[in-house]
Amino acid sequence: MLIFNCTEAASNFFSRVHKGKKISSVDKPPSPTIEDDEQGEFTEQWLVHAITVQRKHVLFVIHVQTRYCMIFADAKKADVEGFVHRFSERWINGLIHHAGQHDILRWVEDEPMMERFEESNREYQLYKRRHRGAQKHIDDIAWFFQDCAAEWGTLPPDEYAAGRFDAQMNDFLRGSKGHKDYYYPSEEMMAHWLRQYCGLDESGIQGARDRLKEVKQEIRELESQLREG
């Protein structure tokens, strides 16, 4: 199940006023903090925040466990179903694209993976609840996004452009409670995906991590050669 923990701004974004009465899709959480929830095997906890950039709504969504983030520009206010559909499409497409770029698809069986992914994330729930650590990362990303949007003079025009921005943000080193060392959200999400939806054991995940690092090094060497040449 997808759990979207909404900040005050995101809770307002997913609400509307009808005949003077506020109608909201955001419920009271089962516990004050995310860590106190009963965690099902496939429960995915995300934090959602909303801001306005160039007079349009922008949502920032970050995976609490891995700090993997996605940015949704020009979001339609109070359209929860539209958001969840857009979110699910971007998430899986981003994972597959990243895996393809880094030679990870050899560890993925497409049909079983998609069946498990769709079945596990069919249901969703919105709660009004914060997460201090994840919010700090969202604030950093939102500041950077606003700076980029000012430089571009526009918001990302399509999902491909937004996905490229996501990939850039997820390739920054992060640190968070529960992680001994700094890590890349893209790598941590890849490992999480392979574990949860591809059924890999830890040795298989380590093999994928090792291959990811090899490909990254190959890309850096190629870029260096191109600059020198």
N, CA, C and O of each residue as an XYZ file, in Angstrom:
916
protein
N       0.835     -1.205      0.000
C       0.000      0.000      0.000
C       0.873      1.260      0.000
O       1.915      1.316      0.652
N       0.426      2.243     -0.733
C       1.102      3.536     -0.770
C       0.547      4.424      0.333
O      -0.658      4.664      0.399
N       1.425      4.907      1.191
C       1.024      5.859      2.221
C       1.644      7.206      1.882
O       2.867      7.348      1.877
N       0.807      8.191      1.599
C       1.274      9.546      1.310
C       1.049     10.404      2.549
O      -0.081     10.767      2.874
N       2.147     10.722      3.235
C       2.090     11.580      4.406
C       2.195     13.029      3.933
O       3.196     13.425      3.337
N       1.175     13.797      4.199
C       1.067     15.144      3.617
C       1.386     16.230      4.635
O       0.878     16.214      5.756
N       2.220     17.160      4.239
C       2.466     18.347      5.049
C       1.198     19.207      5.051
O       0.232     18.907      4.349
N       1.215     20.257      5.835
C       0.070     21.182      5.865
C      -0.234     21.704      4.461
O      -1.393     21.759      4.050
N       0.812     22.084      3.730
C       0.621     22.623      2.371
C       0.053     21.560      1.430
O      -0.825     21.851      0.619
N       0.555     20.329      1.540
C       0.049     19.252      0.679
C      -1.379     18.882      1.056
O      -2.191     18.577      0.183
N      -1.695     18.905      2.358
C      -3.065     18.623      2.804
C      -4.040     19.640      2.220
O      -5.139     19.279      1.799
N      -3.643     20.901      2.194
C      -4.490     21.939      1.587
C      -4.611     21.724      0.084
O      -5.671     21.949     -0.499
N      -3.513     21.283     -0.544
C      -3.540     21.040     -1.988
C      -4.553     19.950     -2.341
O      -5.249     20.052     -3.351
N      -4.636     18.913     -1.512
C      -5.546     17.795     -1.794
C      -6.946     18.028     -1.228
O      -7.732     17.088     -1.106
N      -7.254     19.262     -0.887
C      -8.576     19.607     -0.370
C      -9.249     20.615     -1.305
O      -8.581     21.309     -2.071
N     -10.563     20.682     -1.230
C     -11.310     21.671     -2.015
C     -12.497     22.161     -1.184
O     -12.883     21.540     -0.194
N     -13.049     23.257     -1.602
C     -14.208     23.826     -0.910
C     -15.436     23.668     -1.806
O     -15.430     24.083     -2.965
N     -16.488     23.062     -1.251
C     -17.739     22.873     -1.987
C     -18.895     23.411     -1.151
O     -19.163     22.930     -0.050
N     -19.578     24.426     -1.702
C     -20.702     25.073     -1.011
C     -20.286     25.518      0.396
O     -21.016     25.347      1.372
N     -19.096     26.091      0.456
C     -18.608     26.639      1.721
C     -18.046     25.624      2.684
O     -17.619     25.987      3.780
N     -18.034     24.348      2.301
C     -17.534     23.295      3.185
C     -16.251     22.700      2.616
O     -16.173     22.388      1.428
N     -15.246     22.547      3.477
C     -13.970     21.980      3.049
C     -14.073     20.463      2.934
O     -14.471     19.778      3.877
N     -13.708     19.955      1.763
C     -13.722     18.507      1.516
C     -12.287     18.062      1.278
O     -11.608     18.565      0.383
N     -11.835     17.114      2.091
C     -10.440     16.698      2.014
C     -10.323     15.189      1.856
O     -11.113     14.429      2.416
N      -9.318     14.762      1.079
C      -9.015     13.344      0.922
C      -7.951     12.886      1.925
O      -7.547     11.723      1.936
N      -7.509     13.824      2.763
C      -6.427     13.540      3.707
C      -7.022     13.207      5.081
O      -7.782     13.991      5.649
N      -6.661     12.036      5.598
C      -7.219     11.560      6.864
C      -6.245     11.747      8.025
O      -5.073     12.073      7.836
N      -6.762     11.533      9.219
C      -5.927     11.547     10.418
C      -5.088     10.268     10.437
O      -5.625      9.189     10.188
N      -3.792     10.357     10.724
C      -2.932      9.166     10.688
C      -3.204      8.226     11.860
O      -3.735      8.654     12.885
N      -2.846      6.947     11.718
C      -3.061      5.984     12.800
C      -2.138      6.211     13.989
O      -2.434      5.768     15.099
N      -1.017      6.900     13.765
C      -0.078      7.206     14.847
C       0.606      8.536     14.528
O       0.661      8.928     13.362
N       1.120      9.229     15.525
C       1.719     10.546     15.290
C       2.949     10.522     14.384
O       3.169     11.456     13.613
N       3.745      9.467     14.471
C       4.959      9.380     13.656
C       4.916      8.153     12.755
O       4.329      7.128     13.101
N       5.546      8.278     11.599
C       5.561      7.203     10.606
C       6.155      5.932     11.193
O       5.661      4.834     10.937
N       7.227      6.083     11.991
C       7.924      4.923     12.532
C       7.059      4.109     13.489
O       7.351      2.940     13.742
N       5.988      4.721     14.029
C       5.113      4.017     14.974
C       3.999      3.237     14.281
O       3.276      2.488     14.938
N       3.847      3.398     12.976
C       2.818      2.659     12.232
C       3.145      1.165     12.208
O       4.308      0.771     12.292
N       2.116      0.356     12.094
C       2.328     -1.063     11.803
C       2.710     -1.164     10.334
O       1.920     -0.815      9.457
N       3.917     -1.639     10.067
C       4.431     -1.665      8.697
C       4.145     -3.010      8.046
O       4.692     -4.032      8.459
N       3.286     -3.011      7.024
C       3.064     -4.221      6.252
C       4.265     -4.504      5.362
O       5.132     -3.649      5.185
N       4.310     -5.702      4.807
C       5.467     -6.091      3.986
C       5.676     -5.152      2.811
O       6.813     -4.853      2.444
N       4.577     -4.683      2.217
C       4.688     -3.839      1.032
C       4.184     -2.415      1.284
O       3.736     -1.750      0.350
N       4.249     -1.947      2.511
C       3.856     -0.571      2.814
C       4.970      0.378      2.382
O       6.122      0.221      2.787
N       4.622      1.353      1.567
C       5.589      2.338      1.078
C       5.229      3.708      1.648
O       4.191      4.272      1.302
N       6.077      4.238      2.514
C       5.826      5.521      3.156
C       6.514      6.645      2.373
O       7.731      6.639      2.186
N       5.710      7.601      1.926
C       6.205      8.770      1.198
C       5.785     10.037      1.925
O       4.756     10.058      2.601
N       6.570     11.083      1.790
C       6.196     12.408      2.287
C       5.909     13.302      1.090
O       6.674     13.318      0.125
N       4.802     14.049      1.151
C       4.395     14.931      0.051
C       4.335     16.371      0.542
O       3.772     16.658      1.598
N       4.921     17.266     -0.238
C       4.891     18.691      0.085
C       4.488     19.457     -1.169
O       4.778     19.023     -2.284
N       3.828     20.580     -0.992
C       3.353     21.377     -2.132
C       3.838     22.818     -2.000
O       3.817     23.402     -0.917
N       4.275     23.376     -3.132
C       4.616     24.798     -3.188
C       4.063     25.352     -4.498
O       3.569     24.603     -5.340
N       4.151     26.659     -4.658
C       3.753     27.302     -5.910
C       4.995     27.889     -6.568
O       5.746     28.636     -5.941
N       5.204     27.548     -7.832
C       6.337     28.058     -8.613
C       5.786     28.599     -9.925
O       5.100     27.889    -10.660
N       6.087     29.844    -10.209
C       5.591     30.492    -11.424
C       4.065     30.358    -11.535
O       3.519     30.091    -12.605
N       3.412     30.552    -10.403
C       1.946     30.532    -10.270
C       1.318     29.171    -10.586
O       0.132     29.086    -10.901
N       2.119     28.122    -10.500
C       1.597     26.766    -10.708
C       1.970     25.884     -9.517
O       2.992     26.086     -8.861
N       1.101     24.892     -9.261
C       1.331     23.985     -8.145
C       2.432     22.980     -8.495
O       2.445     22.411     -9.587
N       3.344     22.774     -7.561
C       4.400     21.776     -7.728
C       4.427     20.896     -6.490
O       4.490     21.390     -5.365
N       4.378     19.576     -6.709
C       4.436     18.620     -5.607
C       5.818     17.987     -5.538
O       6.410     17.651     -6.563
N       6.319     17.830     -4.339
C       7.580     17.135     -4.088
C       7.245     15.897     -3.257
O       6.637     15.996     -2.191
N       7.646     14.744     -3.757
C       7.314     13.479     -3.101
C       8.613     12.728     -2.831
O       9.394     12.488     -3.752
N       8.848     12.356     -1.580
C      10.104     11.698     -1.216
C       9.827     10.417     -0.429
O       8.997     10.401      0.480
N      10.529      9.356     -0.790
C      10.410      8.066     -0.114
C      11.138      8.159      1.224
O      12.338      8.430      1.264
N      10.423      7.937      2.301
C      10.999      8.168      3.630
C      12.211      7.270      3.871
O      13.207      7.712      4.445
N      12.132      6.023      3.439
C      13.207      5.065      3.726
C      14.479      5.350      2.923
O      15.578      5.312      3.477
N      14.341      5.634      1.625
C      15.514      5.753      0.748
C      15.841      7.186      0.352
O      16.912      7.450     -0.195
N      14.915      8.126      0.628
C      15.028      9.532      0.235
C      14.996      9.715     -1.296
O      15.442     10.741     -1.808
N      14.476      8.733     -2.005
C      14.274      8.848     -3.452
C      13.139      9.838     -3.687
O      12.075      9.713     -3.080
N      13.353     10.826     -4.567
C      12.360     11.884     -4.725
C      11.862     12.013     -6.161
O      12.540     11.633     -7.116
N      10.659     12.561     -6.281
C      10.077     12.875     -7.582
C       9.382     14.228     -7.487
O       8.832     14.585     -6.445
N       9.414     14.970     -8.581
C       8.845     16.318     -8.633
C       7.723     16.342     -9.673
O       7.915     15.916    -10.812
N       6.554     16.841     -9.275
C       5.403     16.876    -10.177
C       4.985     18.330    -10.389
O       4.360     18.943     -9.524
N       5.337     18.860    -11.541
C       5.059     20.261    -11.852
C       3.671     20.412    -12.470
O       3.162     19.506    -13.129
N       3.078     21.575    -12.241
C       1.765     21.905    -12.793
C       0.728     20.843    -12.397
O      -0.057     20.386    -13.227
N       0.741     20.465    -11.121
C      -0.196     19.471    -10.611
C      -1.593     20.083    -10.483
O      -1.745     21.272    -10.203
N      -2.602     19.247    -10.693
C      -3.993     19.707    -10.643
C      -4.516     19.594     -9.214
O      -4.528     18.509     -8.634
N      -4.941     20.702     -8.663
C      -5.373     20.753     -7.267
C      -6.538     19.794     -6.998
O      -7.496     19.714     -7.767
N      -6.420     19.072     -5.880
C      -7.456     18.168     -5.359
C      -7.710     16.938     -6.227
O      -8.641     16.178     -5.960
N      -6.902     16.733     -7.254
C      -7.068     15.561     -8.124
C      -6.186     14.428     -7.595
O      -5.078     14.208     -8.083
N      -6.692     13.720     -6.600
C      -5.896     12.678     -5.952
C      -5.640     11.510     -6.908
O      -4.510     11.036     -7.022
N      -6.687     11.048     -7.590
C      -6.525      9.911     -8.499
C      -5.538     10.230     -9.619
O      -4.706      9.399     -9.981
N      -5.639     11.436    -10.161
C      -4.710     11.840    -11.214
C      -3.282     11.871    -10.716
O      -2.362     11.458    -11.422
N      -3.090     12.367     -9.484
C      -1.754     12.400     -8.891
C      -1.208     10.993     -8.696
O      -0.063     10.721     -9.056
N      -2.019     10.088     -8.126
C      -1.535      8.725     -7.839
C      -1.167      8.004     -9.128
O      -0.171      7.282     -9.173
N      -1.963      8.193    -10.172
C      -1.644      7.568    -11.466
C      -0.332      8.116    -12.020
O       0.537      7.360    -12.455
N      -0.203      9.423    -11.997
C       1.026     10.063    -12.499
C       2.235      9.630    -11.669
O       3.310      9.365    -12.208
N       2.043      9.564    -10.366
C       3.105      9.131     -9.459
C       3.567      7.703     -9.781
O       4.764      7.450     -9.918
N       2.616      6.779     -9.900
C       2.966      5.368    -10.142
C       3.689      5.189    -11.469
O       4.653      4.428    -11.563
N       3.218      5.894    -12.492
C       3.862      5.814    -13.807
C       5.292      6.342    -13.753
O       6.207      5.720    -14.294
N       5.485      7.481    -13.108
C       6.820      8.076    -13.036
C       7.755      7.183    -12.227
O       8.914      6.990    -12.595
N       7.244      6.644    -11.128
C       8.080      5.817    -10.257
C       8.611      4.593    -11.004
O       9.819      4.355    -11.029
N       7.719      3.826    -11.607
C       8.164      2.589    -12.262
C       8.991      2.899    -13.506
O       9.979      2.215    -13.774
N       8.602      3.919    -14.266
C       9.381      4.281    -15.453
C      10.785      4.753    -15.077
O      11.755      4.440    -15.767
N      10.887      5.508    -13.977
C      12.187      5.966    -13.514
C      13.070      4.808    -13.087
O      14.267      4.793    -13.374
N      12.475      3.830    -12.397
C      13.230      2.665    -11.955
C      13.754      1.860    -13.139
O      14.922      1.473    -13.167
N      12.885      1.609    -14.117
C      13.277      0.797    -15.275
C      14.313      1.537    -16.116
O      15.263      0.930    -16.611
N      14.131      2.844    -16.276
C      15.098      3.633    -17.051
C      16.470      3.604    -16.383
O      17.486      3.407    -17.049
N      16.495      3.799    -15.081
C      17.756      3.786    -14.332
C      18.417      2.403    -14.418
O      19.631      2.299    -14.590
N      17.605      1.344    -14.295
C      18.137     -0.021    -14.389
C      18.706     -0.292    -15.777
O      19.748     -0.932    -15.917
N      18.011      0.201    -16.805
C      18.502      0.013    -18.174
C      19.804      0.745    -18.423
O      20.700      0.218    -19.083
N      19.915      1.944    -17.903
C      21.138      2.740    -18.072
C      22.346      2.096    -17.413
O      23.475      2.279    -17.869
N      22.120      1.344    -16.347
C      23.220      0.815    -15.536
C      23.311     -0.709    -15.569
O      23.887     -1.320    -14.669
N      22.742     -1.321    -16.609
C      22.883     -2.759    -16.841
C      22.346     -3.592    -15.677
O      22.953     -4.592    -15.293
N      21.215     -3.181    -15.120
C      20.635     -3.889    -13.979
C      19.459     -4.777    -14.403
O      18.999     -5.605    -13.617
N      18.968     -4.612    -15.636
C      17.761     -5.333    -16.047
C      17.959     -6.845    -16.099
O      16.984     -7.595    -16.134
N      19.206     -7.298    -16.104
C      19.465     -8.743    -16.090
C      18.929     -9.387    -14.796
O      18.690    -10.594    -14.758
N      18.744     -8.583    -13.747
C      18.231     -9.094    -12.477
C      16.707     -8.980    -12.376
O      16.131     -9.318    -11.342
N      16.062     -8.515    -13.422
C      14.625     -8.221    -13.366
C      13.853     -9.116    -14.331
O      14.177     -9.181    -15.517
N      12.833     -9.802    -13.823
C      11.881    -10.526    -14.667
C      10.657     -9.634    -14.810
O       9.923     -9.401    -13.849
N      10.451     -9.139    -16.030
C       9.470     -8.064    -16.248
C       8.064     -8.378    -15.734
O       7.528     -7.632    -14.915
N       7.463     -9.471    -16.204
C       6.053     -9.718    -15.877
C       5.812     -9.963    -14.395
O       4.917     -9.340    -13.823
N       6.579    -10.853    -13.740
C       6.358    -11.023    -12.288
C       6.593     -9.732    -11.509
O       5.882     -9.443    -10.547
N       7.594     -8.958    -11.928
C       7.879     -7.701    -11.232
C       6.701     -6.751    -11.339
O       6.270     -6.186    -10.334
N       6.172     -6.565    -12.546
C       5.064     -5.633    -12.738
C       3.807     -6.094    -12.010
O       3.073     -5.280    -11.451
N       3.562     -7.408    -12.018
C       2.390     -7.930    -11.304
C       2.495     -7.627     -9.810
O       1.526     -7.190     -9.189
N       3.665     -7.859     -9.245
C       3.867     -7.622     -7.821
C       3.794     -6.127     -7.508
O       3.205     -5.720     -6.506
N       4.399     -5.317     -8.375
C       4.405     -3.864     -8.183
C       2.982     -3.309     -8.219
O       2.596     -2.536     -7.342
N       2.205     -3.697     -9.223
C       0.847     -3.171     -9.363
C      -0.070     -3.663     -8.249
O      -0.885     -2.902     -7.727
N       0.064     -4.935     -7.888
C      -0.776     -5.496     -6.832
C      -0.474     -4.836     -5.487
O      -1.388     -4.522     -4.724
N       0.807     -4.628     -5.204
C       1.215     -4.082     -3.905
C       0.862     -2.610     -3.745
O       0.652     -2.140     -2.627
N       0.794     -1.876     -4.860
C       0.590     -0.429     -4.797
C      -0.760      0.014     -5.348
O      -0.949      1.179     -5.695
N      -1.699     -0.934     -5.423
C      -3.029     -0.591     -5.943
C      -3.782      0.304     -4.964
O      -4.491      1.222     -5.376
N      -3.631      0.041     -3.689
C      -4.340      0.822     -2.672
C      -3.442      1.935     -2.142
O      -2.218      1.807     -2.106
N      -4.078      3.023     -1.735
C      -3.315      4.141     -1.201
C      -4.106      4.854     -0.111
O      -5.326      4.720     -0.013
N      -3.388      5.606      0.698
C      -4.001      6.358      1.788
C      -3.240      7.662      1.967
O      -2.011      7.682      1.886
N      -3.958      8.744      2.209
C      -3.339     10.034      2.477
C      -3.543     10.391      3.940
O      -4.662     10.352      4.451
N      -2.448     10.740      4.609
C      -2.509     11.156      6.002
C      -1.881     12.535      6.160
O      -0.944     12.889      5.445
N      -2.402     13.301      7.095
C      -1.772     14.580      7.425
C      -0.723     14.309      8.498
O      -1.046     14.090      9.666
N       0.535     14.329      8.079
C       1.609     13.971      9.002
C       2.943     14.408      8.418
O       3.169     14.298      7.212
N       3.824     14.902      9.276
C       5.133     15.374      8.839
C       6.205     14.327      9.116
O       5.975     13.341      9.817
N       7.390     14.574      8.540
C       8.576     13.786      8.866
C       9.761     14.733      8.756
O      10.118     15.169      7.662
N      10.363     15.048      9.890
C      11.362     16.113      9.941
C      12.550     15.849      9.005
O      12.948     16.739      8.253
N      13.115     14.644      9.042
C      14.292     14.339      8.223
C      14.006     14.421      6.740
O      14.767     15.026      5.984
N      12.895     13.804      6.318
C      12.533     13.836      4.901
C      12.177     15.248      4.451
O      12.460     15.630      3.315
N      11.551     16.031      5.347
C      11.187     17.406      5.007
C      12.421     18.253      4.740
O      12.414     19.111      3.857
N      13.487     18.008      5.511
C      14.717     18.763      5.301
C      15.257     18.524      3.893
O      15.714     19.463      3.241
N      15.210     17.280      3.419
C      15.673     16.981      2.074
C      14.755     17.603      1.018
O      15.228     18.105     -0.001
N      13.438     17.567      1.266
C      12.495     18.203      0.339
C      12.778     19.695      0.240
O      12.758     20.257     -0.855
N      13.043     20.345      1.374
C      13.315     21.781      1.365
C      14.549     22.095      0.515
O      14.557     23.075     -0.230
N      15.587     21.266      0.628
C      16.796     21.454     -0.189
C      16.471     21.318     -1.674
O      16.899     22.129     -2.495
N      15.706     20.276     -2.002
C      15.364     20.005     -3.406
C      14.459     21.102     -3.956
O      14.618     21.530     -5.100
N      13.500     21.560     -3.131
C      12.577     22.613     -3.574
C      13.333     23.914     -3.848
O      13.045     24.609     -4.822
N      14.289     24.237     -2.996
C      15.101     25.438     -3.207
C      15.863     25.330     -4.534
O      15.901     26.282     -5.314
N      16.462     24.175     -4.777
C      17.221     23.968     -6.017
C      16.290     24.017     -7.232
O      16.641     24.589     -8.264
N      15.103     23.414     -7.106
C      14.140     23.405     -8.216
C      13.695     24.816     -8.578
O      13.610     25.160     -9.757
N      13.414     25.630     -7.573
C      12.985     27.000     -7.839
C      14.085     27.796     -8.530
O      13.814     28.612     -9.411
N      15.314     27.555     -8.128
C      16.454     28.212     -8.751
C      16.561     27.805    -10.225
O      16.769     28.648    -11.098
N      16.416     26.504    -10.487
C      16.481     26.001    -11.870
C      15.332     26.545    -12.710
O      15.534     26.954    -13.853
N      14.124     26.550    -12.144
C      12.952     27.038    -12.880
C      13.122     28.508    -13.260
O      12.712     28.926    -14.343
N      13.729     29.291    -12.362
C      13.984     30.703    -12.663
C      14.977     30.834    -13.809
O      14.846     31.710    -14.665
N      15.973     29.951    -13.815
C      16.976     29.981    -14.881
C      16.374     29.521    -16.208
O      16.655     30.101    -17.257
N      15.540     28.470    -16.157
C      14.898     27.960    -17.378
C      13.830     28.916    -17.905
O      13.591     28.995    -19.110
N      13.196     29.636    -16.989
C      12.078     30.497    -17.362
C      10.771     29.741    -17.507
O       9.771     30.299    -17.959
N      10.777     28.471    -17.123
C       9.583     27.638    -17.240
C       9.731     26.439    -16.333
O      10.813     26.182    -15.807
N       8.632     25.692    -16.144
C       8.675     24.426    -15.416
C       8.981     23.299    -16.407
O       8.844     23.505    -17.613
N       9.393     22.105    -15.933
C       9.605     20.991    -16.861
C       8.368     20.777    -17.734
O       7.267     20.619    -17.206
N       8.531     20.768    -19.076
C       7.374     20.738    -19.968
C       6.679     19.385    -20.076
O       5.528     19.326    -20.511
N       7.339     18.308    -19.697
C       6.734     16.981    -19.829
C       7.338     16.031    -18.799
O       8.234     16.401    -18.041
N       6.825     14.791    -18.785
C       7.281     13.810    -17.791
C       8.736     13.414    -18.022
O       9.452     13.109    -17.068
N       9.175     13.417    -19.263
C      10.573     13.068    -19.555
C      11.526     14.082    -18.918
O      12.504     13.710    -18.270
N      11.223     15.368    -19.114
C      12.069     16.421    -18.546
C      12.029     16.375    -17.019
O      13.056     16.549    -16.363
N      10.843     16.141    -16.456
C      10.725     16.047    -15.001
C      11.506     14.846    -14.485
O      12.149     14.923    -13.438
N      11.449     13.729    -15.223
C      12.187     12.533    -14.836
C      13.691     12.755    -14.841
O      14.410     12.195    -14.014
N      14.162     13.572    -15.773
C      15.597     13.896    -15.803
C      15.993     14.699    -14.562
O      17.071     14.499    -14.001
N      15.123     15.597    -14.147
C      15.403     16.368    -12.936
C      15.391     15.437    -11.718
O      16.253     15.537    -10.845
N      14.408     14.531    -11.668
C      14.370     13.538    -10.588
C      15.698     12.796    -10.503
O      16.285     12.670     -9.428
N      16.168     12.301    -11.661
C      17.401     11.511    -11.706
C      18.584     12.311    -11.183
O      19.438     11.782    -10.471
N      18.627     13.591    -11.541
C      19.712     14.452    -11.062
C      19.672     14.581     -9.540
O      20.706     14.487     -8.879
N      18.477     14.796     -8.986
C      18.341     14.942     -7.537
C      18.675     13.643     -6.803
O      19.249     13.670     -5.714
N      18.316     12.512     -7.401
C      18.532     11.227     -6.744
C      19.970     10.728     -6.867
O      20.317      9.667     -6.349
N      20.795     11.504     -7.558
C      22.207     11.158     -7.680
C      23.082     12.042     -6.790
O      24.302     12.080     -6.950
N      22.443     12.758     -5.840
C      23.176     13.516     -4.826
C      23.339     12.648     -3.582
O      22.411     11.943     -3.186
N      24.509     12.699     -2.972
C      24.716     11.959     -1.723
C      23.810     12.509     -0.624
O      23.677     13.722     -0.462
N      23.193     11.605      0.125
C      22.318     11.983      1.226
C      22.750     11.255      2.491
O      23.441     10.238      2.440
N      22.335     11.788      3.606
C      22.536     11.135      4.884
C      21.247     11.204      5.664
O      20.553     12.220      5.622
N      20.907     10.132      6.384
C      19.679     10.139      7.175
C      19.800      9.150      8.327
O      20.671      8.280      8.339
N      18.911      9.308      9.283
C      18.892      8.434     10.446
C      18.663      6.995     10.003
O      17.803      6.732      9.163
N      19.416      6.077     10.556
C      19.278      4.673     10.172
C      20.297      4.244      9.146
O      20.453      3.050      8.890
N      21.009      5.214      8.540
C      22.074      4.911      7.582
C      23.409      5.324      8.197
O      23.592      6.476      8.590
N      24.324      4.385      8.275
C      25.623      4.665      8.890
C      26.444      5.624      8.039
O      27.128      6.503      8.564
N      26.372      5.448      6.712
C      27.169      6.258      5.796
C      26.264      7.060      4.871
O      25.055      6.836      4.817
N      26.867      8.000      4.142
C      26.144      8.710      3.097
C      25.827      7.741      1.961
O      26.543      6.760      1.757
N      24.753      8.017      1.225
C      24.312      7.087      0.178
C      23.632      7.856     -0.945
O      23.256      9.018     -0.787
N      23.482      7.180     -2.089
C      22.760      7.746     -3.223
C      21.325      7.217     -3.197
O      21.124      6.003     -3.215
N      20.319      8.104     -3.153
C      18.934      7.638     -3.154
C      18.602      6.729     -4.341
O      17.837      5.776     -4.193
N      19.169      7.014     -5.513
C      18.895      6.173     -6.692
C      19.337      4.736     -6.458
O      18.632      3.797     -6.828
N      20.508      4.560     -5.841
C      21.016      3.206     -5.563
C      20.185      2.524     -4.479
O      19.878      1.337     -4.589
N      19.820      3.270     -3.427
C      19.033      2.680     -2.344
C      17.639      2.284     -2.821
O      17.109      1.252     -2.410
N      17.040      3.109     -3.693
C      15.730      2.757     -4.238
C      15.834      1.543     -5.154
O      14.953      0.683     -5.150
N      16.918      1.471     -5.946
C      17.121      0.297     -6.797
C      17.174     -0.973     -5.949
O      16.522     -1.965     -6.273
N      17.953     -0.942     -4.861
C      18.070     -2.099     -3.980
C      16.711     -2.445     -3.359
O      16.339     -3.615     -3.270
N      15.980     -1.414     -2.932
C      14.642     -1.604     -2.347
C      13.703     -2.249     -3.368
O      12.955     -3.166     -3.029
N      13.737     -1.785     -4.590
C      12.884     -2.304     -5.666
C      13.228     -3.759     -5.969
O      12.331     -4.594     -6.086
N      14.508     -4.068     -6.097
C      14.924     -5.440     -6.383
C      14.523     -6.391     -5.258
O      14.183     -7.550     -5.498
N      14.570     -5.881     -4.023
C      14.213     -6.705     -2.865
C      12.696     -6.908     -2.796
O      12.220     -8.031     -2.630
N      11.949     -5.818     -2.925
C      10.504     -5.870     -2.713
C       9.728     -6.460     -3.889
O       8.800     -7.246     -3.703
N      10.119     -6.071     -5.092
C       9.278     -6.394     -6.249
C       9.902     -7.383     -7.229
O       9.221     -7.887     -8.122
N      11.191     -7.661     -7.064
C      11.852     -8.626     -7.948
C      12.272     -9.891     -7.205
O      12.775    -10.838     -7.810
N      12.061     -9.899     -5.888
C      12.318    -11.094     -5.099
C      13.782    -11.477     -4.960
O      14.088    -12.643     -4.715
N      14.701    -10.514     -5.111
C      16.121    -10.826     -5.001
C      16.537    -10.948     -3.537
O      16.027    -10.246     -2.664
N      17.485    -11.865     -3.295
C      18.075    -11.950     -1.961
C      19.230    -10.954     -1.875
O      19.553    -10.283     -2.855
N      19.849    -10.861     -0.698
C      20.864     -9.836     -0.481
C      22.105    -10.039     -1.343
O      22.759     -9.067     -1.721
N      22.440    -11.295     -1.659
C      23.609    -11.530     -2.521
C      23.330    -11.043     -3.939
O      24.216    -10.494     -4.593
N      22.098    -11.244     -4.416
C      21.721    -10.749     -5.736
C      21.719     -9.237     -5.782
O      22.153     -8.636     -6.764
N      21.225     -8.622     -4.711
C      21.198     -7.159     -4.635
C      22.621     -6.605     -4.611
O      22.903     -5.584     -5.237
N      23.512     -7.274     -3.892
C      24.899     -6.827     -3.855
C      25.539     -6.925     -5.230
O      26.322     -6.057     -5.614
N      25.210     -7.979     -5.975
C      25.712     -8.109     -7.345
C      25.253     -6.953     -8.219
O      26.023     -6.434     -9.027
N      23.977     -6.546     -8.053
C      23.446     -5.413     -8.808
C      24.127     -4.109     -8.385
O      24.438     -3.267     -9.227
N      24.358     -3.944     -7.086
C      25.066     -2.751     -6.598
C      26.470     -2.675     -7.212
O      26.908     -1.612     -7.651
N      27.165     -3.817     -7.235
C      28.523     -3.844     -7.777
C      28.520     -3.472     -9.258
O      29.382     -2.729     -9.726
N      27.534     -4.003     -9.988
C      27.454     -3.685    -11.427
C      27.116     -2.216    -11.634
O      27.642     -1.584    -12.550
N      26.260     -1.676    -10.808
C      25.912     -0.260    -10.879
C      27.160      0.607    -10.726
O      27.375      1.545    -11.494
N      27.968      0.287     -9.738
C      29.198      1.060     -9.507
C      30.161      0.934    -10.688
O      30.813      1.907    -11.069
N      30.250     -0.272    -11.267
C      31.120     -0.477    -12.436
C      30.678      0.393    -13.602
O      31.501      1.044    -14.245
N      29.372      0.403    -13.875
C      28.849      1.180    -15.004
C      29.050      2.671    -14.761
O      29.404      3.408    -15.681
N      28.826      3.117    -13.529
C      29.059      4.534    -13.214
C      30.505      4.918    -13.489
O      30.780      5.991    -14.027
N      31.428      4.034    -13.117
C      32.841      4.300    -13.353
C      33.145      4.326    -14.846
O      33.910      5.171    -15.309
N      32.548      3.401    -15.607
C      32.733      3.368    -17.062
C      32.216      4.659    -17.701
O      32.835      5.191    -18.622
N      31.089      5.155    -17.214
C      30.518      6.398    -17.747
C      31.439      7.575    -17.446
O      31.672      8.423    -18.307
N      31.964      7.625    -16.211
C      32.882      8.710    -15.839
C      34.144      8.687    -16.708
O      34.614      9.736    -17.148
N      34.684      7.508    -16.951
C      35.895      7.387    -17.770
C      35.629      7.822    -19.206
O      36.459      8.493    -19.820
N      34.468      7.436    -19.742
C      34.114      7.821    -21.105
C      33.949      9.335    -21.208
O      34.424      9.955    -22.159
N      33.271      9.924    -20.219
C      33.090     11.377    -20.226
C      34.431     12.090    -20.139
O      34.629     13.120    -20.784
N      35.348     11.555    -19.353
C      36.666     12.137    -19.220
C      37.432     12.087    -20.541
O      38.094     13.052    -20.924
N      37.335     10.942    -21.238
C      37.991     10.794    -22.537
C      37.439     11.764    -23.568
O      38.180     12.322    -24.377
N      36.103     11.960    -23.523
C      35.458     12.864    -24.473
C      35.908     14.318    -24.232
O      36.123     15.076    -25.178
N      36.044     14.684    -22.965
C      36.495     16.031    -22.634
C      37.949     16.255    -23.100
O      38.297     17.311    -23.629
N      38.764     15.242    -22.887
C      40.167     15.346    -23.254
C      40.381     15.310    -24.764
O      41.301     15.929    -25.298
N      39.482     14.549    -25.451
C      39.632     14.389    -26.897
C      39.121     15.561    -27.659
O      39.180     15.571    -28.888
